[in-house]
Amino acid sequence: MRKCGTHGLITCSPVLHFDLKVGGISSWNILNKLVKLVKRTKPPWQTIKNKPLKLIFMNFESPTAERLPPPKKRAERPPVKPKKPEKVVQLEPNDYELVSAPGEFQEQDVVPAFEITGFHNLEVVATLEKKNTSKKGKEPNQDNIIADPETGLLGVMDGLGGEGHGDLASKSAERFLPEHFQTAIKKNSRFTPDELQANIVEHQINRLTQRGVTNFAKWNEADRKTTAMLGAAAKHDPAILHKAWALVEALHKTNLNVKETEGFTTACVGLIHTASDGTRWAITANIGDSGAFIRHKGGDIARLTEEDSLFDIKKSELETEMVTDQNGKMISLLQAMKDEPKRRFVIPGLPKRFSYTELKVVTMGALGDEKHNEPSLVLRKVRSGDEIIFATDGIIDKFEDAKTDETDLLALELETARGNNLKERMDNVRQEAGRRTTSYKKTDDAAVAAAQVK
């Protein structure tokens, strides 16, 4: 406490009270002098942690000034109630209905096969499972499904986890693709069937160019096959071409959304179209190493889409390129790589060496990619009882024949036949894939979506 003459006391606290019991007009002069004195003085209260000094003058009586009120006490804030933790509801397999974004299923270790209602004349099911690692339960499933009854779109996405943000990329694709598809359908109504056919053929050739195919003969072959496929479909219903081109354009637009996540994802999607003459058509598009299969009513399976892996693009060259093995015997480069799957070899046309293991897992197409973002397109007539199965590489690679490097369709056919209904059969496929391993893949995220034509 510091005393200032006979006119009052200054207390050493953040709030200084001046008690001036002097009457008359002359006390104003005393007040001014006192304020100047306080400004010049460096008492101990200046060391208070940067708190502003408050000067409060009390009992000041002047014929021209009102008495200042005492400082008001700050009202106490009511205690903040702690937020209740969000309730996580675990649903039983039979309770699953796609009432929210499929991306929510990415947080669960295993999602048993569940039915998705709302599709016209289709039975639709899906199942997912995270890869079996020590981090299981902590990291989201990079794979995802898309199932939109309004547009009829169904398929799978596989976020490229090794590149980062894979789960966000697959969620983005699932979210925006239906919206872009609806917009593209309206936009394409102004095109004639011939214009749509020309657009799709040009797109297929651009896709080959993106993947380094400059062989004019292969361009002609792609032109011929695509033209024949589109011509056959257009005879039944020109609307097939409208939906096919809308699907390609929707994937182009979705590619921009995925770029914003700074991640990459494959996408294998499609729909079943009922033509004006009553025939049913599967329209499928694929970018990346996921894939679509058709299981006919009799049980036999065929692959619908091409795989955009570096291995598949280079396979024919690897089979024809000859090298000498350790015993001096001439063998194909492909065989040499398979004999030593972890050894890196010089691959014709590639800037660096690759091992067989690396070559099998490198994807040459993905949404979010600047250079390789053109999907393949397939149209196929389907009948009642046929099934279209979309699967990520966590399923497909596990059913690979080690001798041919192709999907073991017989093994896949056997698994899709086990079970009393579509849900049980797709669960069996997922579970069997989890039990299998290959020379280049022990475990991986998995997703399957399937539709049976009624």
C-alpha positions as CSV (number, residue, x, y, z in Angstrom):
1,M,0.0,0.0,0.0
2,R,1.4,3.4,-1.0
3,K,0.2,6.7,0.7
4,C,-0.2,9.8,-1.5
5,G,0.0,12.8,0.8
6,T,-3.1,13.5,2.9
7,H,-5.6,13.1,0.0
8,G,-6.1,9.3,-0.1
9,L,-4.7,5.8,-0.4
10,I,-3.6,3.8,-3.4
11,T,-3.9,0.1,-2.9
12,C,-1.5,-2.2,-4.8
13,S,-3.9,-4.4,-6.7
14,P,-5.2,-4.6,-10.2
15,V,-8.1,-2.3,-9.2
16,L,-6.9,0.8,-7.4
17,H,-9.4,2.6,-5.2
18,F,-9.0,6.3,-4.6
19,D,-10.9,7.4,-1.5
20,L,-11.0,11.2,-1.8
21,K,-12.9,12.8,1.1
22,V,-12.2,16.4,0.1
23,G,-15.1,18.7,-0.8
24,G,-15.3,21.7,-3.0
25,I,-14.4,22.6,-6.5
26,S,-10.7,22.7,-5.7
27,S,-10.7,18.8,-5.3
28,W,-10.8,18.6,-9.2
29,N,-7.3,20.0,-9.2
30,I,-6.3,17.5,-6.6
31,L,-7.7,14.7,-8.8
32,N,-5.8,15.8,-11.9
33,K,-2.5,16.0,-9.9
34,L,-3.2,12.5,-8.5
35,V,-3.8,11.0,-11.9
36,K,-0.5,12.5,-13.2
37,L,1.3,11.2,-10.2
38,V,0.0,7.7,-10.8
39,K,1.1,7.8,-14.5
40,R,4.7,8.8,-13.5
41,T,5.0,6.3,-10.6
42,K,6.2,2.7,-11.2
43,P,4.8,0.9,-8.2
44,P,4.9,-2.9,-7.7
45,W,1.4,-3.4,-9.2
46,Q,2.9,-2.8,-12.7
47,T,4.3,-6.3,-12.6
48,I,0.8,-7.9,-12.7
49,K,0.5,-10.1,-15.7
50,N,-0.4,-7.6,-18.4
51,K,-3.7,-6.9,-16.8
52,P,-5.0,-3.3,-17.4
53,L,-5.0,-1.0,-14.4
54,K,-8.4,0.2,-13.4
55,L,-8.7,3.4,-11.3
56,I,-11.8,3.8,-9.3
57,F,-12.5,7.0,-7.3
58,M,-14.8,6.6,-4.4
59,N,-16.4,9.1,-2.0
60,F,-15.6,11.9,-4.3
61,E,-18.0,14.7,-3.5
62,S,-18.4,17.7,-5.9
63,P,-21.2,20.2,-6.4
64,T,-20.9,19.5,-10.2
65,A,-20.1,15.8,-10.3
66,E,-22.2,12.7,-9.4
67,R,-20.7,10.1,-7.2
68,L,-19.4,7.2,-9.2
69,P,-21.1,3.8,-8.4
70,P,-19.1,1.0,-7.0
71,P,-17.7,-1.5,-9.5
72,K,-20.2,-4.1,-10.6
73,K,-19.5,-7.7,-9.9
74,R,-19.2,-9.8,-13.0
75,A,-22.1,-12.2,-13.4
76,E,-21.1,-15.8,-13.0
77,R,-21.5,-17.9,-16.1
78,P,-23.6,-21.0,-15.8
79,P,-21.5,-24.2,-15.8
80,V,-21.1,-25.7,-19.3
81,K,-22.8,-29.1,-19.6
82,P,-20.4,-31.7,-21.1
83,K,-21.5,-33.0,-24.5
84,K,-23.0,-36.5,-24.5
85,P,-20.9,-38.9,-26.6
86,E,-22.4,-39.9,-29.9
87,K,-24.3,-43.2,-29.7
88,V,-23.0,-45.7,-32.1
89,V,-25.6,-48.2,-33.1
90,Q,-24.5,-51.6,-34.3
91,L,-27.0,-53.1,-36.7
92,E,-27.6,-56.7,-37.3
93,P,-27.1,-57.9,-40.9
94,N,-30.8,-58.2,-41.5
95,D,-31.5,-54.7,-40.2
96,Y,-29.3,-53.0,-42.8
97,E,-31.1,-50.7,-45.2
98,L,-29.3,-48.1,-47.2
99,V,-30.9,-45.1,-45.6
100,S,-27.6,-43.2,-45.3
101,A,-24.4,-42.9,-47.2
102,P,-22.7,-46.2,-47.9
103,G,-19.4,-44.6,-46.8
104,E,-20.5,-45.0,-43.1
105,F,-19.9,-48.7,-43.5
106,Q,-16.2,-48.0,-44.1
107,E,-15.7,-47.7,-40.4
108,Q,-16.7,-51.2,-39.6
109,D,-14.4,-54.2,-39.7
110,V,-16.9,-56.5,-41.4
111,V,-20.2,-55.6,-43.0
112,P,-22.1,-58.9,-43.7
113,A,-24.1,-59.1,-46.9
114,F,-27.2,-56.9,-46.7
115,E,-30.0,-56.2,-49.0
116,I,-30.5,-52.8,-50.6
117,T,-34.1,-52.1,-51.5
118,G,-35.7,-49.6,-54.0
119,F,-34.1,-50.9,-57.2
120,H,-36.6,-51.7,-60.0
121,N,-36.9,-55.4,-60.8
122,L,-33.5,-56.1,-59.1
123,E,-32.4,-57.9,-56.0
124,V,-29.3,-55.9,-54.8
125,V,-26.9,-56.9,-52.0
126,A,-23.5,-55.7,-50.8
127,T,-20.8,-56.7,-48.4
128,L,-17.5,-55.1,-47.2
129,E,-14.5,-56.1,-45.0
130,K,-11.3,-54.4,-43.9
131,K,-8.0,-56.0,-44.5
132,N,-6.7,-58.1,-41.7
133,T,-3.8,-56.1,-40.1
134,S,-2.7,-55.0,-36.6
135,K,-4.4,-51.6,-37.3
136,K,-7.8,-53.2,-38.1
137,G,-10.5,-51.2,-36.3
138,K,-8.4,-48.0,-36.4
139,E,-8.2,-47.3,-40.1
140,P,-11.2,-47.0,-42.4
141,N,-11.9,-49.4,-45.2
142,Q,-10.5,-47.8,-48.4
143,D,-13.1,-49.7,-50.4
144,N,-16.6,-48.4,-50.7
145,I,-19.9,-49.2,-52.5
146,I,-22.3,-47.1,-54.4
147,A,-26.0,-48.0,-54.5
148,D,-28.5,-45.4,-55.6
149,P,-32.0,-46.7,-56.4
150,E,-33.0,-43.3,-57.9
151,T,-30.5,-43.5,-60.7
152,G,-30.1,-47.3,-60.7
153,L,-26.3,-46.9,-60.2
154,L,-24.6,-49.8,-58.4
155,G,-20.9,-50.5,-58.0
156,V,-17.7,-50.5,-56.0
157,M,-14.8,-48.1,-55.4
158,D,-11.3,-48.8,-54.1
159,G,-9.4,-45.9,-52.7
160,L,-5.7,-46.1,-53.3
161,G,-4.5,-46.2,-49.7
162,G,-0.8,-46.2,-50.6
163,E,-1.3,-42.8,-52.1
164,G,-3.1,-41.3,-49.1
165,H,-6.7,-40.1,-48.6
166,G,-8.0,-43.2,-50.3
167,D,-11.1,-43.5,-48.1
168,L,-11.9,-39.8,-48.8
169,A,-11.5,-40.3,-52.5
170,S,-13.9,-43.3,-52.6
171,K,-16.4,-41.5,-50.4
172,S,-16.3,-38.5,-52.8
173,A,-16.9,-40.7,-55.8
174,E,-19.8,-42.4,-54.1
175,R,-21.4,-39.1,-53.1
176,F,-21.1,-37.1,-56.4
177,L,-21.5,-39.7,-59.2
178,P,-25.3,-40.1,-59.0
179,E,-25.8,-36.3,-59.1
180,H,-23.5,-35.9,-62.1
181,F,-25.2,-38.9,-63.9
182,Q,-28.6,-37.2,-63.6
183,T,-27.3,-34.0,-65.0
184,A,-25.6,-35.8,-67.9
185,I,-28.8,-37.6,-68.8
186,K,-30.6,-34.3,-69.2
187,K,-27.7,-32.8,-71.1
188,N,-27.4,-35.7,-73.5
189,S,-31.0,-35.7,-74.6
190,R,-30.1,-33.2,-77.4
191,F,-27.7,-35.7,-79.1
192,T,-28.7,-38.1,-81.9
193,P,-27.7,-41.8,-81.7
194,D,-25.1,-41.2,-84.3
195,E,-23.5,-38.4,-82.4
196,L,-23.5,-40.4,-79.2
197,Q,-21.9,-43.3,-81.0
198,A,-19.2,-41.1,-82.4
199,N,-18.5,-39.6,-78.9
200,I,-18.2,-43.0,-77.3
201,V,-15.8,-44.4,-80.1
202,E,-13.6,-41.3,-79.8
203,H,-13.6,-41.8,-76.0
204,Q,-12.5,-45.4,-76.3
205,I,-9.6,-44.5,-78.5
206,N,-8.5,-41.7,-76.2
207,R,-8.5,-44.2,-73.4
208,L,-6.1,-46.4,-75.3
209,T,-3.8,-43.4,-76.0
210,Q,-3.8,-42.5,-72.3
211,R,-2.5,-46.0,-71.6
212,G,0.3,-45.7,-74.2
213,V,-1.3,-47.8,-76.9
214,T,-0.3,-46.1,-80.2
215,N,-0.7,-49.2,-82.4
216,F,-3.1,-48.2,-85.2
217,A,-4.2,-51.8,-85.6
218,K,-5.4,-51.8,-82.0
219,W,-7.2,-48.5,-82.5
220,N,-9.0,-50.0,-85.5
221,E,-9.9,-53.1,-83.4
222,A,-11.3,-51.0,-80.6
223,D,-13.2,-48.9,-83.1
224,R,-14.7,-51.9,-84.7
225,K,-15.7,-53.6,-81.4
226,T,-17.2,-50.5,-79.9
227,T,-19.1,-49.6,-83.0
228,A,-20.6,-53.1,-83.3
229,M,-21.5,-53.1,-79.6
230,L,-23.2,-49.7,-79.7
231,G,-25.0,-50.5,-83.0
232,A,-26.5,-53.7,-81.6
233,A,-27.7,-51.8,-78.5
234,A,-29.1,-48.8,-80.5
235,K,-31.3,-51.2,-82.5
236,H,-33.2,-52.1,-79.3
237,D,-33.3,-48.7,-77.7
238,P,-31.4,-45.5,-78.4
239,A,-31.8,-44.6,-74.7
240,I,-29.1,-47.2,-74.0
241,L,-26.6,-44.9,-75.8
242,H,-27.8,-41.9,-73.8
243,K,-27.3,-43.7,-70.5
244,A,-23.9,-45.1,-71.6
245,W,-22.5,-41.7,-72.5
246,A,-24.0,-40.1,-69.4
247,L,-22.2,-42.7,-67.3
248,V,-18.9,-41.8,-69.0
249,E,-19.5,-38.0,-68.6
250,A,-20.5,-38.5,-65.0
251,L,-17.2,-40.2,-64.2
252,H,-15.4,-37.3,-65.9
253,K,-17.1,-34.8,-63.6
254,T,-16.6,-37.0,-60.5
255,N,-12.9,-37.1,-61.4
256,L,-12.8,-33.4,-60.6
257,N,-14.5,-33.9,-57.2
258,V,-12.0,-36.7,-56.3
259,K,-9.1,-34.5,-57.2
260,E,-10.1,-32.1,-54.4
261,T,-9.6,-34.8,-51.8
262,E,-5.9,-35.2,-53.0
263,G,-6.6,-38.9,-53.2
264,F,-7.3,-41.5,-55.9
265,T,-9.9,-44.2,-56.3
266,T,-11.0,-46.9,-58.8
267,A,-14.6,-47.1,-59.9
268,C,-16.5,-50.0,-61.4
269,V,-20.1,-49.0,-61.7
270,G,-23.2,-49.7,-63.8
271,L,-26.9,-50.1,-64.1
272,I,-29.5,-52.3,-65.6
273,H,-31.6,-50.6,-68.4
274,T,-34.9,-51.9,-69.6
275,A,-35.2,-51.2,-73.3
276,S,-38.4,-50.1,-75.1
277,D,-38.7,-53.6,-76.6
278,G,-38.5,-55.2,-73.2
279,T,-34.9,-56.5,-73.3
280,R,-32.6,-55.8,-70.4
281,W,-29.1,-54.4,-70.8
282,A,-26.2,-54.1,-68.4
283,I,-24.3,-50.8,-68.9
284,T,-21.0,-51.0,-67.0
285,A,-17.9,-48.6,-66.8
286,N,-14.6,-49.3,-65.2
287,I,-11.5,-47.3,-64.3
288,G,-8.8,-49.0,-62.3
289,D,-8.3,-52.6,-61.2
290,S,-11.8,-53.3,-59.8
291,G,-14.0,-55.3,-62.1
292,A,-17.5,-56.5,-63.1
293,F,-18.6,-60.0,-63.8
294,I,-21.8,-61.6,-65.2
295,R,-23.0,-64.8,-63.7
296,H,-25.5,-66.4,-66.0
297,K,-28.6,-68.1,-64.7
298,G,-26.9,-71.5,-65.4
299,G,-24.0,-70.6,-63.1
300,D,-21.2,-69.9,-65.5
301,I,-19.3,-66.6,-65.0
302,A,-17.6,-64.3,-67.5
303,R,-15.7,-61.1,-67.0
304,L,-17.3,-57.9,-68.3
305,T,-14.8,-55.1,-67.8
306,E,-11.1,-54.8,-68.6
307,E,-8.6,-54.2,-65.8
308,D,-6.5,-51.1,-65.8
309,S,-3.4,-52.5,-64.2
310,L,0.1,-52.0,-65.5
311,F,0.5,-55.8,-65.7
312,D,-2.5,-56.3,-67.9
313,I,-1.3,-53.5,-70.3
314,K,2.2,-55.0,-70.5
315,K,1.3,-58.7,-70.4
316,S,1.5,-59.4,-74.2
317,E,4.9,-57.8,-74.4
318,L,6.1,-59.8,-71.3
319,E,5.0,-63.0,-73.0
320,T,6.9,-62.3,-76.3
321,E,10.1,-60.8,-74.8
322,M,12.6,-63.6,-74.3
323,V,15.4,-63.7,-71.7
324,T,18.0,-66.3,-70.5
325,D,17.5,-67.9,-67.2
326,Q,20.2,-69.1,-64.7
327,N,20.5,-72.4,-66.6
328,G,21.0,-70.7,-69.9
329,K,17.5,-71.6,-71.1
330,M,15.5,-69.1,-73.1
331,I,12.2,-68.3,-71.4
332,S,9.7,-65.5,-71.6
333,L,10.3,-62.4,-69.5
334,L,6.9,-63.1,-67.8
335,Q,8.1,-66.5,-66.7
336,A,11.4,-65.1,-65.4
337,M,9.5,-62.5,-63.4
338,K,7.2,-65.1,-61.9
339,D,10.1,-67.4,-61.0
340,E,11.6,-64.5,-59.0
341,P,8.6,-62.4,-58.1
342,K,10.6,-59.9,-55.9
343,R,13.5,-59.3,-58.4
344,R,13.3,-56.1,-60.5
345,F,13.6,-56.5,-64.2
346,V,13.9,-54.1,-67.1
347,I,10.5,-53.8,-68.8
348,P,10.3,-52.6,-72.4
349,G,8.8,-49.1,-72.6
350,L,9.0,-48.4,-68.9
351,P,11.4,-45.8,-67.3
352,K,12.4,-48.0,-64.4
353,R,12.7,-51.6,-63.3
354,F,9.7,-53.5,-61.9
355,S,9.3,-56.7,-60.0
356,Y,6.4,-59.1,-60.7
357,T,4.9,-58.2,-57.3
358,E,5.1,-54.4,-58.1
359,L,3.8,-54.8,-61.6
360,K,0.7,-56.6,-60.4
361,V,-0.4,-53.9,-58.0
362,V,0.3,-50.8,-60.0
363,T,-3.0,-49.3,-61.3
364,M,-2.9,-47.4,-64.6
365,G,-6.3,-45.7,-64.2
366,A,-8.1,-43.9,-61.3
367,L,-10.4,-41.1,-60.5
368,G,-8.3,-38.2,-59.3
369,D,-5.5,-39.0,-61.8
370,E,-4.4,-36.2,-64.1
371,K,-3.3,-38.5,-67.0
372,H,-5.2,-41.8,-66.7
373,N,-8.9,-41.1,-66.0
374,E,-10.8,-42.5,-69.0
375,P,-13.1,-45.4,-68.1
376,S,-13.8,-48.4,-70.3
377,L,-17.4,-49.0,-71.3
378,V,-19.3,-52.3,-71.9
379,L,-22.9,-53.0,-72.9
380,R,-24.3,-56.5,-72.5
381,K,-27.7,-58.0,-72.9
382,V,-28.9,-59.8,-69.7
383,R,-31.8,-62.0,-68.9
384,S,-34.0,-62.9,-65.9
385,G,-31.9,-64.8,-63.4
386,D,-28.5,-63.3,-64.5
387,E,-26.4,-61.5,-61.9
388,I,-24.0,-58.6,-62.3
389,I,-21.2,-58.7,-59.7
390,F,-19.0,-55.7,-58.9
391,A,-15.8,-56.4,-56.9
392,T,-12.6,-54.6,-55.8
393,D,-9.2,-56.2,-56.3
394,G,-9.3,-57.4,-52.7
395,I,-11.7,-60.0,-54.1
396,I,-10.5,-60.4,-57.7
397,D,-6.8,-60.9,-57.0
398,K,-7.5,-63.6,-54.5
399,F,-9.2,-65.7,-57.1
400,E,-6.3,-65.5,-59.6
401,D,-4.9,-68.5,-61.3
402,A,-1.1,-68.5,-60.7
403,K,-0.4,-70.2,-64.0
404,T,-2.3,-67.9,-66.3
405,D,-2.3,-64.7,-64.2
406,E,-6.1,-64.4,-65.0
407,T,-9.0,-64.6,-62.7
408,D,-9.9,-68.2,-61.9
409,L,-13.4,-68.1,-63.1
410,L,-14.1,-71.7,-62.1
411,A,-13.2,-71.1,-58.5
412,L,-15.2,-67.9,-58.4
413,E,-18.1,-69.7,-60.0
414,L,-18.0,-72.4,-57.3
415,E,-18.1,-69.8,-54.5
416,T,-20.9,-67.8,-56.1
417,A,-22.9,-71.1,-56.2
418,R,-22.7,-71.9,-52.5
419,G,-25.6,-70.5,-50.5
420,N,-29.4,-70.4,-50.5
421,N,-29.7,-66.8,-51.7
422,L,-27.8,-63.9,-53.1
423,K,-26.7,-62.6,-49.7
424,E,-25.3,-65.9,-48.6
425,R,-23.5,-66.4,-51.8
426,M,-21.8,-63.0,-51.8
427,D,-20.8,-63.5,-48.1
428,N,-19.2,-66.8,-49.2
429,V,-17.2,-65.0,-51.9
430,R,-15.9,-62.4,-49.4
431,Q,-15.0,-64.9,-46.8
432,E,-13.2,-67.2,-49.2
433,A,-11.2,-64.2,-50.6
434,G,-10.1,-63.5,-47.0
435,R,-8.8,-67.0,-46.6
436,R,-6.8,-66.9,-49.9
437,T,-3.4,-65.3,-50.5
438,T,-1.3,-64.7,-53.6
439,S,2.5,-64.2,-54.2
440,Y,1.9,-60.4,-54.2
441,K,-1.0,-59.9,-51.9
442,K,-1.7,-61.4,-48.5
443,T,-4.6,-59.2,-47.3
444,D,-6.6,-56.3,-48.6
445,D,-9.8,-54.4,-48.1
446,A,-12.7,-55.9,-50.0
447,A,-16.1,-54.8,-51.3
448,V,-18.7,-56.6,-53.4
449,A,-22.0,-55.3,-54.8
450,A,-24.3,-57.6,-56.8
451,A,-27.6,-57.3,-58.6
452,Q,-29.8,-60.2,-59.7
453,V,-32.2,-59.5,-62.6
454,K,-35.8,-60.5,-61.7
